[in-house]
Amino acid sequence: MALMKRILNDRIRRGKFLLPVFLAAIILISGSCRSTHPLTIEILVPAENVIPAGNNRFTVVNKSLWPDSLDRTVVADLLLANLANRAARECIIGLTHVIETSGFADTILIRDLAELDSSSIKYPINWWILDTLAGGEKGEVVIGLEYFIVTAEEEGEMITGDLFMGAEMNLYYSLKLSLGIHSLWRIYHLPSRSIHEEYWARDTVKLSSTGVNLHDAMANLPDLSEVLLEAAYFNGYDYGRRLVPFWVQVNRFYYKSGSAGIREGHKLALQNRWLDAARVWRQETTRSNKLIASRAMYNMAVASEVQDQLQIALDWALKSYYLVADPAAKKYIDLLSERITERKRLEEQF
């Protein structure tokens, strides 16, 4: 709980909650775009299956590396083995980036552990080895990339067309390539000597190209090394988002016109002076004009959410909706209610 508050307060203090948005396509809101201003905020989302609680020191072990002694009937081409090793390391990098940016870990150690044969996938890592890799009593959680493999499925055909009088001619060769990224992860909790999770993460990348023949179509494909390394990175990245609370950007808006006070608050918000903007908007909430008062209340809700005061934000959004039943306010109420529910899950994960 204290760790979560520290992460959130640090985010607010550094102005990370507010990112101005200049793309008009984001303004998907009811009402006139001329009276509203779009923005994005970063929110912390709870993990699907959070890592066991510990001392915030994690060790990530890459057990998936192909060793030089591996039977060449499994990996016949050394270049392919090297590429697979690079991809596995990118997978690890993707995972650690999520953990680092979440603030969930103070220290992350990365270790390589090459096995002698591929049959080791069946067996977890020995606890004594895990203790050594994690630095003895200093580490409590080890995340192991136990297995990493890329599969490929190719489908191609020569496309023909009618020339004249039923005669056909070859037009071009159409090639479709499907790359499968498969990774097996195990999470070890050292104090309890238990495996917290065993999880297969699978992703598919589909590519297509054309050429005068199969060889030409293959040459016209994107650089498969770059595609594979990027796909491997996001395979690990997506798995990391399953394990730790992570930051996502969400779209919001507030009213920038309707009264002099609302316009003044807008200018302050543009400077990231949300507390000052809220003081101005709060005065507008008592206006006799219901539309202006409702907009000011809505803005108070947004300002409160930017400051991570979710319950206060919900209270202001409810007041805005009860005064003027705007569908946008109702949608915002639902979003804030969902965030409050997620906050309870977050508190359990820290």
N, C-alpha and C positions, 0 to 999 in steps of 0.2 A: 504493500500500500504506500509506504513512504517512498519507495523507488519510483512508483508510478507518478506520484505528485512531483517528484524531482524532475522527471523526464518532461512532464507536461509544463511545469513552470519554466523550465529552461527553454522549452520550445516557444512559449509566449514571450519570454524576455528577449529572445533573439529575433522576434518578429517572424518566426517561421509559420505561424498560424495563418498569416495573411499573404496571399500572393495575388497581385492584380492580374486580371484577365483582360486581354484586348481582342479576343476573337468574338466576333458578333454571333457566330454560330452557337456559342454557349448560352446565349440569352434565350433559353427555352422556358419562358415564364408567362403567366397570364398578365394581362394589362398591357399598357403601352411601354415599349422599350425606352421611349424618351423620358419617362419618369423614374426609371430604375437604373441601377448600376450593378453589373455582374462582378463577382469575385470568386476566388476559390479559397477554401481553408483546408488545412491538413488535420485529419482526425486519426486517432489511434484506434485500430480495430483489434478485437480480441482474437487470439489464436484458436485454431480448430482443435488442436491437441497439444496443449502447452508442454514444454520441456519440464521435467520434474524440478521442483524447487531445490535450490542449492546455494552455493556461494557465488553465483554469477561468473564462474570460471568454467569454460567449456573447452573440450579437446575434440577436434574434428580429425578423424583418421581416414585416409584414402587407402582402402584395402583392395581397390579394383585395378591397380596397376598391373600391366602385363610384364612379368620379369623376362630377362633375356633367356632364361633356362626353360621357358614354357615350350611345350611340344608344338612344333611348327605345323602339325596337322590341325591345330586349333586356330592359330594365326599364322598363315603361310607367308604373309608379306610383312617384313619388318617395318616398312613405312606405315602400313595400316596400323600396326601395333603402336607405333609412336604417336600417330594421330589419335588413336583411342585414348592413350595416356594423357595427351594434351586436352582432349575433350573432357576426360574425367576430372582433371584439375580445374577446368573452367566450371564444371558442375559444383565443385567444392567452393570456388570463388563466389558463385552465385548464392550459395547457401550462407556463407559467412557475411556477405554484404547485407543480407536481410537482418541477420542477428546483430551486426555492428550498428546499423542505422536505427534499430529498434531501441537501443539503449538497454537491452535486456541483459547483456553480458559486459562484464568489466574486462575480461581477458579471454582471448580465443587463441588456442594453440592448434597448429595444423601439422599433422604427422603423416608420413607415407609408410605403408606396410605392404610390401610386395609378397604375394603368396607363390608357392612353387607350382601349383596347378589350379585349374579352374574349379575343381571339385570342392575347394574350400568354401564356396558359396553356401554350402549346406550347413556350415558350422559357424557359430558365433566366435568372436575373438576370445582368446583365453583371458581370464580375469587378471592373472599375474601380468600379462603383457599390457592389458589396459591400465593397470595401476602404474606401470612404468611409463607408458606413453603420456599419461595424464599428470605425471610429476608427483607421484605418491599421494599424500594426503591433501595436496593442494587442489586437486581436481576432483569433482564429484560426478560430472556428466560427460560421457563420450558419445559423439555422433559418428557412426561409421558408414562411409560409402562402401558397402560390402561388394557390390557388383555393378559394373557399368558396361553396357554393350549397345552397339548400333546395328540395326537390321535395315535391309533395303529391299524394296519390292519394285520391280520395273515392269512397265506395261507400254508396249509400243505397237504401232501399226502404220503401214503405208496407206496414205489417203489417196484414193484415185478419183478420177472424174471422167465423164463422157467426153470423147473427142469429136467423133462424128460417126453416124451409122452404127451405133452400138460399140464402137471401138473405145477402149479406155487408155488413159495414160496416167502415170504416176505424177501426183501433184507435189506432195511433200510427205515427210515422215513425222508422225506425231509421237512424242515420248512423254510418259508420265512416270515420275519417280517418287516413291514414298519412303522417307527415312524415319525409322522408329528409334526413339531414344528411351532406353530402359535402364533404370537405376534402382538398386535395392539398398535401403537404409535400415540400420539398426541403431537404436538409442539405448545406451547402457547407463544404468544408475549404479555407480560404484558402491556407495554405502550400503544399499540393500541387496547388492549382487543380483539385480533383476534387469530384464530387458523391457524397457518401457514401451517400445514400439518396434515393429518390423513392417516396413512399408515399401511397396513397389510404386515408383513414380514413372509414368509413361507419357511420352509426348510424341506427336507425329508431325513431320514437316513434309508438305506436298510440293513438288516442283514439276514444272512442265516446260517443254521446249519443242521446237520444230527444226527440221533441216532437210536437206535433199536425201539423206539416208540416216541410218542409225548412228554412224560415227559422227556425222555433222551435227545431229541433234544432241548427242552427248557433249560435244564441244560447245554448244550454245547454252548449256546449263550454267547457272551461277557457280561461282567457286565453291565446291562442295566442302572444302576445309573450313571456309568462313561460315558457311551455313551450319555445319555441324558444331563448330565451337560456340556459335551464338545460341543454337538450340540447347546445347549442353548447359550453358550458363543459366538459361531460363528454367531448365529442368531443376537445377539446384535451387534457383531463386524461388520458384513456386513451392518447392518442398519447404524451404525456410519459412515462407509465409504461413505454412500450416502449423509451425512450431512456436512462433513468438508473436506477440502483438506487433503490428506493423502500421506504418503511416500510409494513408491514401489521401488523395486530393478529391474533394467533393465541391460541387458548384452551389453557390448561394447568390442571393441578390439582396439589395436594400433599396429603399426609395430615396431618390436624390432631389426631388422637387415636390411642390405642393404648398410650401410656405417658406418664408425667409429662414425660419429656424431649421427646417429640414435641409435646406440648401447649405446653411452654415455648417451643420453637422456633417454633411457630405464632404465638404472641403477638409474638415478635420480628419475624417476617416481616410481620405486619400493620403494624408500624411502619417497614417498609422497611429493617430492620436484617438484611439477608440474610447478611452475614458472621458476625454473632453467632448467627443461627439455625443456620447451617451448623456452627458449632463445637459447638452443643448436639446437633444431629442426628448428627454424626459419632460422638459418644460412644455413641449408641444403636445404631450399626451393628455393634457387637461383642456385642450381647445374645445370650443363648443361645436366646431365643424367636425362631424364624426369621421369623415374621410381622412382629414389631416391627422386627427388624433389616432385613428386606426393605423395609419402609415407610420406614425411616430412610434407606436407600440411595437409594430413589426420590426422597425429598425432597432428598438431597444432589445428585442429578442436576438437579432443578429449580433449586435454588439456584445451581448452577454455570452453568446456561443463562442465568439472569437476569443473572449477571455476565459473560456472553458467553464462558465457558470451555467451548466445545462438546465438545472431545475428553474433557475431564474429566467432563463431563455424561454422555457416552456410556459411559465406563468405569463410572460409578456405576449407570447404568441397566442395563448388562449384569450387574453384580454382583447387583442386585436381582432380575433375572429368573432368573438361575441359582440363586438361593437359593429363591425361590418363583415358579414359572412363571405369573405373573399376565398375562393378555392385555393389560391396560393398559400394563404395562411393555414388552411386546413392541411394542406400537404406538408407544410413546415412543422405543424404540430405532430404529425405522424413521424416525420424524420427525427424530431427531437425526442419523442417518446422511445423510438427505437434506439437512439444513442444512449439514453438513460439506462435502458435494459442492458445494452452492451457494456456500459460503464460498470455495472454490477459484476459482469463476467470478468472484466479487466481487473477489478479489485481482487478477485479470487486468484488471478494468475500472477500477481506480483507479491 
